[in-house]
């Protein structure tokens, strides 16, 4: 009986500690959609993307014309001219791929422009969330806009170092 009471007391104490943790839920998409500066930055980014996509489509149309002209004239061309036109098409394909990568690839122009225009606004929102969490004594802030994501967690709740110590990693 005494053992049972001890277990019950420990469980009650543990549940009480869980209830003591305070958390809040936010929707960053909703927050950003209400910020005029974000809407302006997003429109600017969209305008750049549209411009760059049009540039790529123009280069693609030029490449298609090179290919169709080559197909139409291939029978009449000498081997030397065939090779020259094939090289021209190959170089145009390479230039198009390079342009796509430079504009829309990993760390391309769209990424850089997003970092320049959008990231400062996101950082401002993140700072406001942190201030809210600290001032209202929240342990966690969860973001519901893209699934549940932890936006803020009280550093004292981070047990990563404990896990590393348990794995034998010296800190």
N, C-alpha and C positions, 0 to 999 in steps of 0.2 A: 504494500500500500504506500509506504514511504517512497519507494522507487517510482511508482506511478505518479505521485504528487510532484516529485522532483522533475520528471519528464514534462508533465503538464505545465509546471511553472516555467521551465526553460522554453517550451513552445510558445507560451503566452508572452514571455519576454521578447522572443525573436519576432513574433508577429507585431508586437508593439513597436519594435524598432523599424519594421517594414512600413508601418503606417506613418511613422514619423517623417519619412522621406516625402518631400513635397515636389510635385512636378506640374508642368503646364504643357499644353499642346498649342502649337501655332501652325499657320499655313503660310509659308514663305511666298508661294505663288500669288496668293491673295494679297499679301502685304506689298509685294513688288508691283502688282497690277494697279494698286492704289497710289503709287508714287509717280507724279508727273515726270520727274527727272528720269525714271526708269523707262517710262513709255517713250520719251523723247530719244533716249539712248538706244532702245530697241528698234525704233523706227530708223534711226541713222544706220544701225548695223544692218537692218533689212535692206535699206537702200544700197549700201555697199555690196551686199551679197547679190542683189538683183543686177547691179552693174557688172560685177565680176562674172556672174552666170551668163549674162549677155555676151561678154567678151569671149567666154569659152564656147558658147554656141556659134559665134561668128567664126572662130578658128575651126570649129568642127565642120561648119558648112564649107569653108575653104578647103578643108581636107577631103570632104566628100566630092567636091568638084574636081580636085586633083585626081582622085581615084577614078571617077567616071570618065574624065577626059583621057586618062591613061588606058582604061578598058576600051574606049571607042577607037583610040589611035594605035593600040598595041600592035595590031597586025601590020601596020604600015611602017613601024619604027625599026630602025637598025638596032642591032644588039647594043651598040654603044649608047644610043639614045634611050633604049629600054632601061639599061642599067642606071643612066642618069636620072630618069623619071622615077624609077623605083627608089633610088637614094633620096630623091626629093620628097617622095611620099613617106618614106621611113623617117626622115628628119622632121617632117610636119607632124607625124604621129607622136614622135618623141617630144617635140615642142608642146603639143597639146597636153600630153600626160604631165609634163613638167609644170605647165600653167595650172592645170587642175590641182596638182599637189601644192604648188606655191599659194594658190588662193584658198583652197578648201581642205588641204591635208593637215596632218598633225602639226601643230604649231605654225599653220599657214596664216595668211592675211586675215581670214575671218577670226581665227583664234586670237591673234594679236589685237585685232580691233575690239573683240569682246573683252579682252583683258583691259584694254584702255578705257572702254566706255561703260561696261557693265560691272566689272569687278569692284571698282570703288563704291558703287551703290550697294552691292551685296555686302561689302565690308562694313559699310555704314549700318545696314540692317543688322548684321551680326553683332556689331558693337552695342547697338540698342538692345538686342536680345540679352547679351551678357549683363548689361547694366540692370535690366529688368530682373534677371535671375538673381543677381547679387542683392539688389534692393528689396526684393520680396522673399528672399531666402529660399528660392527654389533649388532643389538638388539636381533636377533634370529639366531640360526643355526639349520636347519632342516635336519634330516637324512632320505634319501629316500630308504635305503636298506631294511627295514622291515616295509613298510608303512611309513607314515610321522610321525616322532618322533622329539620332540624338544630336541636338544642336549645341547644347551646353550640358556639362556634367560637373558637379562640384569636384575639384581635384582631389579632395580628401577621400572620395569614394573610389578613385582609380586604384585598383589592386594589381596593376600590371607588374610593378616591381616585386610584389609578393609572389606572383606566379613565376617570374624569372628566378627569384631566390629558390623557390621550390624545385625548379629545373636545374639548379646548381650553377646558375650564372651569377658571377660576382659583380656587384655594382659599385 
